[in-house]
């Protein structure tokens, strides 16, 4: 059986990784993919590693928006494509080449029903909704939806769509690759910030409040300071986001750059406390992967309170939660002043993740739910 996993990478990460290897695009397709996987970014090639180590399923991992790398595959396999639609055309050639029975789309260029009709050898399609789209039409033709978001799981099941609640996990092999040393930072945040609807507006407000009250260390990707006189600032004004734009400019003064993959994990491990704040679209549910990345490396996690957080971790013993900006500020101060308790919480959180939320376990439990005729 062949399992094809299809995803995209953040453009910021792609540009960063490509900038570190001048000769990257002269390498073979396989060598280029191994280079990107070596950063331990996102899910890297973990699905392939874990599934093939425990089953007789062959896994192929594709990243469709790696422009030069995908074109290298097309060149090596004598595939023609157009400049206007290269991404979709190369992907379809790869599906035809590998002939998988199962496709797992983390992201896709056409609805699942399109691929089912075009490729009759595909027996089962899984779609990922990690951003609480709650849009049954978007996933028309899928055989199962997987989501980290409990609210989305409830929504799709109410639509009679088979749905799996994929609680994130931690890739334990990361621990072998990190330097073990005393913390370099008191408070850290690593992640992205955007100010549009259902994005990171609450995160922006929180980071701004923290930076005004504490020595804050931020690694923010996907955002740049905006000139007061610019088209971008005019867009913010027209959308009623001017105050947010000013705050974004302000917190970017604390920005130490971008951090992806293993660099991100090292920063988390080098911190006494790291703060997590869900995307606005998450609503009342704790779901994001940072919950497990942080606790997995052993840092004390301070995260926004959600109604299901206690189902994932024991609050105040394994993680700490806040319900307001002011409470977050005060709890950071308290944790930084109480080393013994902070270390106890960090150790308990890590123990919980290593015992219950290893990524290998999460992936294999998920694959065990796939069934088709």
Kinemage of the C-alpha trace (Angstrom):
@kinemage 1
@onewidth
@group {chain A} dominant
@subgroup {mainchain}
@vectorlist {calphas} color= white
{ca unk a 1} P 0.000 0.000 0.000
{ca unk a 2} L 1.230 3.512 -0.814
{ca unk a 3} L 0.396 6.616 1.236
{ca unk a 4} L 0.984 10.054 -0.288
{ca unk a 5} L 1.187 13.031 2.070
{ca unk a 6} L 0.885 16.444 0.404
{ca unk a 7} L 1.615 19.757 2.091
{ca unk a 8} L 2.983 23.274 1.609
{ca unk a 9} L 5.621 25.159 3.596
{ca unk a 10} L 5.555 28.710 4.911
{ca unk a 11} L 7.162 30.892 2.214
{ca unk a 12} L 9.294 32.575 4.909
{ca unk a 13} L 10.809 29.223 5.843
{ca unk a 14} L 11.439 28.290 2.220
{ca unk a 15} L 13.255 31.567 1.558
{ca unk a 16} L 15.284 31.142 4.748
{ca unk a 17} L 16.315 27.565 4.004
{ca unk a 18} L 17.183 28.324 0.385
{ca unk a 19} L 19.322 31.294 1.441
{ca unk a 20} L 21.602 28.992 3.446
{ca unk a 21} L 22.579 26.765 0.508
{ca unk a 22} L 23.872 28.457 -2.612
{ca unk a 23} L 24.142 25.191 -4.539
{ca unk a 24} L 20.869 23.686 -3.399
{ca unk a 25} L 19.040 23.771 -6.717
{ca unk a 26} L 21.838 21.995 -8.569
{ca unk a 27} L 21.246 18.935 -6.384
{ca unk a 28} L 18.921 16.083 -7.232
{ca unk a 29} L 15.270 16.258 -6.215
{ca unk a 30} L 15.824 13.680 -3.474
{ca unk a 31} L 18.822 15.577 -2.080
{ca unk a 32} L 16.874 18.834 -2.060
{ca unk a 33} L 13.982 17.255 -0.186
{ca unk a 34} L 16.343 15.733 2.371
{ca unk a 35} L 17.873 19.189 2.842
{ca unk a 36} L 14.495 20.739 3.679
{ca unk a 37} L 13.587 17.837 5.962
{ca unk a 38} L 16.889 18.251 7.840
{ca unk a 39} L 15.613 21.485 9.419
{ca unk a 40} L 12.976 19.565 11.410
{ca unk a 41} L 10.456 22.151 10.248
{ca unk a 42} L 6.743 21.422 10.731
{ca unk a 43} L 6.217 17.662 10.268
{ca unk a 44} L 9.375 17.274 8.108
{ca unk a 45} L 9.447 13.627 6.960
{ca unk a 46} L 8.210 12.259 10.289
{ca unk a 47} L 5.136 10.599 8.782
{ca unk a 48} L 7.311 8.561 6.452
{ca unk a 49} L 9.736 7.628 9.220
{ca unk a 50} L 7.120 6.542 11.731
{ca unk a 51} L 4.658 4.797 9.427
{ca unk a 52} L 7.299 2.835 7.532
{ca unk a 53} L 9.028 1.820 10.780
{ca unk a 54} L 5.862 0.174 12.104
{ca unk a 55} L 3.791 -0.932 9.076
{ca unk a 56} L 4.134 -2.267 5.530
{ca unk a 57} L 2.842 1.025 4.103
{ca unk a 58} L 5.153 2.998 1.794
{ca unk a 59} L 4.973 6.754 2.384
{ca unk a 60} L 5.895 9.551 -0.028
{ca unk a 61} L 6.071 13.151 1.273
{ca unk a 62} L 5.455 16.011 -1.195
{ca unk a 63} L 5.764 19.762 -0.639
{ca unk a 64} L 4.004 21.383 -3.567
{ca unk a 65} L 5.180 25.000 -3.221
{ca unk a 66} L 8.927 24.306 -3.318
{ca unk a 67} L 9.244 26.044 -6.670
{ca unk a 68} L 12.726 25.010 -7.789
{ca unk a 69} L 12.628 21.601 -6.097
{ca unk a 70} L 9.343 20.589 -7.706
{ca unk a 71} L 10.658 21.709 -11.078
{ca unk a 72} L 13.730 19.538 -10.502
{ca unk a 73} L 11.417 16.538 -10.043
{ca unk a 74} L 9.637 17.432 -13.293
{ca unk a 75} L 12.966 17.675 -15.119
{ca unk a 76} L 14.185 14.336 -13.767
{ca unk a 77} L 10.903 12.668 -14.768
{ca unk a 78} L 10.474 14.345 -18.189
{ca unk a 79} L 7.279 16.113 -17.130
{ca unk a 80} L 6.150 19.197 -19.019
{ca unk a 81} L 4.307 22.017 -17.257
{ca unk a 82} L 3.141 25.562 -17.897
{ca unk a 83} L 4.394 28.651 -16.101
{ca unk a 84} L 0.827 29.623 -15.197
{ca unk a 85} L -0.123 26.345 -13.500
{ca unk a 86} L 3.140 24.606 -12.698
{ca unk a 87} L 2.281 23.726 -9.100
{ca unk a 88} L -0.938 21.852 -9.888
{ca unk a 89} L 0.445 20.231 -13.031
{ca unk a 90} L 3.572 18.875 -11.352
{ca unk a 91} L 1.532 17.612 -8.400
{ca unk a 92} L -0.809 15.730 -10.719
{ca unk a 93} L 2.159 14.194 -12.498
{ca unk a 94} L 3.533 13.085 -9.131
{ca unk a 95} L 0.224 11.501 -8.154
{ca unk a 96} L 0.150 9.651 -11.474
{ca unk a 97} L 3.777 8.584 -10.984
{ca unk a 98} L 3.374 7.234 -7.437
{ca unk a 99} L -0.172 5.861 -7.834
{ca unk a 100} L -1.075 5.976 -4.131
{ca unk a 101} L -4.134 4.246 -2.712
{ca unk a 102} L -4.291 6.871 0.071
{ca unk a 103} L -3.687 10.614 -0.154
{ca unk a 104} L -3.445 12.851 2.886
{ca unk a 105} L -3.846 16.492 1.908
{ca unk a 106} L -2.583 18.968 4.473
{ca unk a 107} L -3.192 21.471 1.715
{ca unk a 108} L -4.485 21.033 -1.810
{ca unk a 109} L -4.946 22.886 -5.073
{ca unk a 110} L -8.316 21.372 -6.033
{ca unk a 111} L -11.189 19.806 -4.041
{ca unk a 112} L -10.729 16.154 -3.022
{ca unk a 113} L -13.531 15.155 -5.416
{ca unk a 114} L -11.400 16.401 -8.325
{ca unk a 115} L -8.533 14.045 -7.478
{ca unk a 116} L -10.882 11.112 -6.852
{ca unk a 117} L -12.382 11.529 -10.329
{ca unk a 118} L -9.073 12.102 -12.117
{ca unk a 119} L -7.134 9.267 -10.450
{ca unk a 120} L -9.264 6.107 -10.070
{ca unk a 121} L -6.442 4.267 -8.291
{ca unk a 122} L -6.889 6.642 -5.309
{ca unk a 123} L -9.160 4.794 -2.887
{ca unk a 124} L -9.108 7.058 0.150
{ca unk a 125} L -8.573 10.788 0.659
{ca unk a 126} L -7.905 12.454 4.011
{ca unk a 127} L -8.200 16.221 4.370
{ca unk a 128} L -6.683 18.329 7.134
{ca unk a 129} L -8.495 21.263 8.726
{ca unk a 130} L -6.156 22.800 11.272
{ca unk a 131} L -7.538 26.335 11.048
{ca unk a 132} L -11.150 25.704 12.018
{ca unk a 133} L -12.491 26.411 8.521
{ca unk a 134} L -15.711 24.546 9.388
{ca unk a 135} L -16.560 24.380 5.709
{ca unk a 136} L -18.011 21.084 4.503
{ca unk a 137} L -18.118 22.266 0.875
{ca unk a 138} L -14.366 22.923 0.922
{ca unk a 139} L -13.739 19.234 1.637
{ca unk a 140} L -16.367 17.763 -0.685
{ca unk a 141} L -15.350 14.290 -1.784
{ca unk a 142} L -13.054 13.566 1.126
{ca unk a 143} L -13.309 10.234 2.944
{ca unk a 144} L -12.154 11.576 6.287
{ca unk a 145} L -11.261 14.925 7.802
{ca unk a 146} L -8.552 15.158 10.422
{ca unk a 147} L -8.476 18.191 12.686
{ca unk a 148} L -6.614 19.272 15.790
{ca unk a 149} L -9.555 21.517 16.710
{ca unk a 150} L -12.270 19.961 18.847
{ca unk a 151} L -14.895 22.422 17.624
{ca unk a 152} L -14.159 21.525 14.003
{ca unk a 153} L -14.416 17.820 14.805
{ca unk a 154} L -17.871 18.370 16.289
{ca unk a 155} L -18.928 20.444 13.272
{ca unk a 156} L -17.905 17.914 10.611
{ca unk a 157} L -19.329 14.977 12.518
{ca unk a 158} L -22.647 16.867 12.674
{ca unk a 159} L -22.408 17.062 8.858
{ca unk a 160} L -22.035 13.256 8.787
{ca unk a 161} L -18.434 13.478 7.579
{ca unk a 162} L -16.072 10.946 9.196
{ca unk a 163} L -13.696 13.056 11.283
{ca unk a 164} L -10.669 12.196 13.406
{ca unk a 165} L -9.583 14.357 16.313
{ca unk a 166} L -5.833 14.533 15.695
{ca unk a 167} L -4.345 15.941 18.887
{ca unk a 168} L -0.851 17.148 18.051
{ca unk a 169} L 2.258 15.425 19.367
{ca unk a 170} L 5.951 16.067 19.939
{ca unk a 171} L 8.729 14.601 17.816
{ca unk a 172} L 10.918 13.101 20.550
{ca unk a 173} L 14.007 12.778 18.317
{ca unk a 174} L 14.321 16.575 18.543
{ca unk a 175} L 15.671 16.245 22.075
{ca unk a 176} L 18.813 14.480 20.815
{ca unk a 177} L 19.602 17.446 18.549
{ca unk a 178} L 19.372 20.286 21.089
{ca unk a 179} L 22.154 21.804 23.163
{ca unk a 180} L 21.554 21.293 26.860
{ca unk a 181} L 22.477 24.481 28.738
{ca unk a 182} L 21.198 26.992 31.256
{ca unk a 183} L 18.375 29.219 29.970
{ca unk a 184} L 19.443 32.238 27.941
{ca unk a 185} L 16.075 33.994 28.036
{ca unk a 186} L 13.540 34.772 30.724
{ca unk a 187} L 10.437 35.139 28.557
{ca unk a 188} L 10.177 34.102 24.911
{ca unk a 189} L 7.656 33.971 22.115
{ca unk a 190} L 8.289 32.275 18.773
{ca unk a 191} L 5.713 32.443 16.012
{ca unk a 192} L 3.868 34.601 13.541
{ca unk a 193} L 1.686 37.674 13.975
{ca unk a 194} L -0.889 39.009 11.542
{ca unk a 195} L -3.667 41.448 12.309
{ca unk a 196} L -6.475 40.345 10.007
{ca unk a 197} L -9.823 38.770 10.878
{ca unk a 198} L -9.535 35.414 12.682
{ca unk a 199} L -5.750 35.840 12.718
{ca unk a 200} L -3.538 36.963 15.581
{ca unk a 201} L -5.101 40.168 16.855
{ca unk a 202} L -5.410 38.886 20.438
{ca unk a 203} L -1.823 37.609 20.187
{ca unk a 204} L -0.701 41.045 19.052
{ca unk a 205} L -2.408 42.720 22.009
{ca unk a 206} L -0.829 40.241 24.420
{ca unk a 207} L 2.702 40.569 23.046
{ca unk a 208} L 2.385 44.342 23.150
{ca unk a 209} L 1.305 44.242 26.805
{ca unk a 210} L 4.158 41.892 27.715
{ca unk a 211} L 6.745 44.039 25.951
{ca unk a 212} L 5.575 47.103 27.905
{ca unk a 213} L 5.960 45.344 31.258
{ca unk a 214} L 8.743 42.782 30.886
{ca unk a 215} L 12.029 42.062 29.181
{ca unk a 216} L 10.594 40.235 26.186
{ca unk a 217} L 12.389 38.130 23.588
{ca unk a 218} L 10.415 37.646 20.395
{ca unk a 219} L 11.114 35.710 17.205
{ca unk a 220} L 8.309 36.831 14.904
{ca unk a 221} L 7.968 35.592 11.333
{ca unk a 222} L 5.844 36.939 8.525
{ca unk a 223} L 5.682 40.558 9.753
{ca unk a 224} L 7.711 43.663 9.013
{ca unk a 225} L 7.605 47.215 10.280
{ca unk a 226} L 5.414 49.443 8.125
{ca unk a 227} L 6.240 52.997 7.155
{ca unk a 228} L 3.743 55.571 8.412
{ca unk a 229} L 3.319 56.738 4.814
{ca unk a 230} L 2.783 53.600 2.732
{ca unk a 231} L 0.161 51.666 0.825
{ca unk a 232} L 0.198 49.003 3.533
{ca unk a 233} L -0.553 51.563 6.248
{ca unk a 234} L -3.401 52.908 4.089
{ca unk a 235} L -4.823 49.372 3.861
{ca unk a 236} L -4.666 49.052 7.642
{ca unk a 237} L -6.478 52.382 7.936
{ca unk a 238} L -9.244 51.346 5.532
{ca unk a 239} L -9.766 48.097 7.421
{ca unk a 240} L -9.913 49.896 10.771
{ca unk a 241} L -6.651 48.279 11.879
{ca unk a 242} L -4.473 51.347 12.335
{ca unk a 243} L -4.082 50.940 16.146
{ca unk a 244} L -3.056 47.315 15.578
{ca unk a 245} L -0.520 48.381 12.952
{ca unk a 246} L 1.061 50.802 15.439
{ca unk a 247} L 1.287 48.030 18.054
{ca unk a 248} L 2.764 45.639 15.518
{ca unk a 249} L 5.463 48.180 14.670
{ca unk a 250} L 6.103 48.583 18.388
{ca unk a 251} L 6.547 44.890 19.221
{ca unk a 252} L 8.758 44.349 16.176
{ca unk a 253} L 11.339 46.496 17.979
{ca unk a 254} L 11.797 43.437 20.203
{ca unk a 255} L 11.998 41.036 17.272
{ca unk a 256} L 15.189 38.989 17.068
{ca unk a 257} L 14.355 37.596 13.650
{ca unk a 258} L 12.694 34.419 12.448
{ca unk a 259} L 13.172 30.934 13.873
{ca unk a 260} L 12.049 27.718 12.223
{ca unk a 261} L 12.401 24.030 12.961
{ca unk a 262} L 15.349 23.071 15.147
{ca unk a 263} L 16.277 26.732 15.731
{ca unk a 264} L 12.802 27.297 17.148
{ca unk a 265} L 13.066 24.267 19.420
{ca unk a 266} L 16.442 25.467 20.712
{ca unk a 267} L 15.036 28.903 21.577
{ca unk a 268} L 12.159 27.284 23.456
{ca unk a 269} L 14.592 25.026 25.329
{ca unk a 270} L 16.767 28.059 26.139
{ca unk a 271} L 13.842 29.903 27.773
{ca unk a 272} L 12.619 29.900 31.358
{ca unk a 273} L 9.058 30.696 30.269
{ca unk a 274} L 7.520 30.733 26.823
{ca unk a 275} L 4.130 32.220 26.075
{ca unk a 276} L 1.548 30.690 23.761
{ca unk a 277} L -1.538 32.390 22.344
{ca unk a 278} L -3.890 30.667 19.905
{ca unk a 279} L -4.999 32.069 16.593
{ca unk a 280} L -8.304 33.928 16.976
{ca unk a 281} L -10.094 31.328 14.823
{ca unk a 282} L -9.465 28.720 17.544
{ca unk a 283} L -12.165 30.298 19.685
{ca unk a 284} L -12.786 28.388 22.908
{ca unk a 285} L -10.567 25.392 22.132
{ca unk a 286} L -6.906 24.712 22.868
{ca unk a 287} L -5.476 22.986 19.825
{ca unk a 288} L -2.227 24.391 18.460
{ca unk a 289} L 1.022 22.513 18.070
{ca unk a 290} L 2.994 24.944 20.245
{ca unk a 291} L 1.373 23.370 23.315
{ca unk a 292} L 3.366 20.213 22.619
{ca unk a 293} L 6.514 21.698 21.081
{ca unk a 294} L 7.070 23.826 24.186
{ca unk a 295} L 6.335 21.248 26.845
{ca unk a 296} L 8.182 18.623 24.799
{ca unk a 297} L 11.509 20.448 25.050
{ca unk a 298} L 11.002 21.108 28.763
{ca unk a 299} L 10.229 24.822 28.979
{ca unk a 300} L 7.551 26.149 31.328
{ca unk a 301} L 4.558 26.926 29.124
{ca unk a 302} L 2.209 29.832 29.847
{ca unk a 303} L -0.759 29.521 27.509
{ca unk a 304} L -4.150 31.119 27.022
{ca unk a 305} L -6.924 29.406 28.973
{ca unk a 306} L -9.363 27.395 26.875
{ca unk a 307} L -12.353 25.341 27.938
{ca unk a 308} L -10.704 22.036 26.991
{ca unk a 309} L -7.146 22.810 28.148
{ca unk a 310} L -7.616 20.737 31.310
{ca unk a 311} L -8.307 17.699 29.108
{ca unk a 312} L -4.829 17.984 27.590
{ca unk a 313} L -2.768 19.080 30.594
{ca unk a 314} L -3.209 19.526 34.309
{ca unk a 315} L -3.341 23.305 34.747
{ca unk a 316} L -0.893 24.787 37.262
{ca unk a 317} L 0.935 21.467 37.544
{ca unk a 318} L 1.957 20.733 33.919
{ca unk a 319} L 1.238 24.085 32.249
{ca unk a 320} L 0.123 27.519 33.446
{ca unk a 321} L -2.854 29.356 31.946
{ca unk a 322} L -3.983 32.980 31.788
{ca unk a 323} L -7.341 34.555 30.989
{ca unk a 324} L -6.269 38.150 30.363
{ca unk a 325} L -3.258 40.217 29.363
{ca unk a 326} L -2.841 41.469 32.915
{ca unk a 327} L -2.961 37.963 34.352
{ca unk a 328} L -0.392 36.824 31.806
{ca unk a 329} L 1.998 39.619 32.797
{ca unk a 330} L 1.635 38.824 36.498
{ca unk a 331} L 2.093 35.075 35.994
{ca unk a 332} L 5.250 35.586 33.932
{ca unk a 333} L 6.662 37.716 36.749
{ca unk a 334} L 5.709 35.115 39.340
{ca unk a 335} L 7.226 32.231 37.401
{ca unk a 336} L 10.477 34.094 36.819
{ca unk a 337} L 10.685 34.829 40.554
{ca unk a 338} L 9.937 31.233 41.614
{ca unk a 339} L 12.511 29.016 39.959
{ca unk a 340} L 11.725 25.845 41.899
{ca unk a 341} L 8.016 25.880 41.063
{ca unk a 342} L 8.670 26.889 37.467
{ca unk a 343} L 11.070 23.989 36.973
{ca unk a 344} L 8.603 21.573 38.583
{ca unk a 345} L 5.866 22.647 36.155
{ca unk a 346} L 8.199 22.416 33.164
{ca unk a 347} L 9.353 18.912 34.151
{ca unk a 348} L 5.786 17.697 34.733
{ca unk a 349} L 4.639 19.087 31.386
{ca unk a 350} L 7.497 17.400 29.563
{ca unk a 351} L 6.826 14.096 31.317
{ca unk a 352} L 3.179 14.227 30.230
{ca unk a 353} L 4.110 14.888 26.597
{ca unk a 354} L 6.784 12.205 26.374
{ca unk a 355} L 4.466 9.617 27.900
{ca unk a 356} L 1.208 10.497 26.157
{ca unk a 357} L 1.791 12.802 23.188
{ca unk a 358} L 4.729 11.458 21.226
{ca unk a 359} L 4.239 12.222 17.534
{ca unk a 360} L 4.977 8.622 16.589
{ca unk a 361} L 2.127 7.406 18.779
{ca unk a 362} L -0.227 10.070 17.442
{ca unk a 363} L 0.559 9.198 13.808
{ca unk a 364} L 0.269 5.427 14.268
{ca unk a 365} L -3.009 5.752 16.195
{ca unk a 366} L -4.335 7.860 13.313
{ca unk a 367} L -3.210 5.473 10.569
{ca unk a 368} L -4.942 2.671 12.478
{ca unk a 369} L -8.268 4.427 11.881
{ca unk a 370} L -7.986 4.330 8.066
{ca unk a 371} L -10.245 1.744 6.503
{ca unk a 372} L -11.511 1.386 2.933
{ca unk a 373} L -12.776 -1.314 0.603
